[in-house]
Amino acid sequence: MESAKDLAGRVAAAAAEGREKPGVVEKGRQSLHCEACIDVGSSLIEHFL
C-alpha cells in the first residue's frame, strides 16, 4: 500500500464487486450457520441440505 487513499480505493472497489454478487455473501452466511449447528450437534440443519 502506498497510502491511506490507495487503501480506501481498494476497499471501495472490493465493496462494489461484493454488491454485484449478493448471493455470494448469503451462501457464506448460510454455510457458517450450518457449521455452527454441526458444532453444537443440532439436527436443525436438515432443511438446508
Secondary structure, DSSP 8 states (H G I E B T S, - for coil): ---HHHHHHHHHHHHHHHHH-HHHHHHHHHHHHHHHHHHTT-STTGGG-
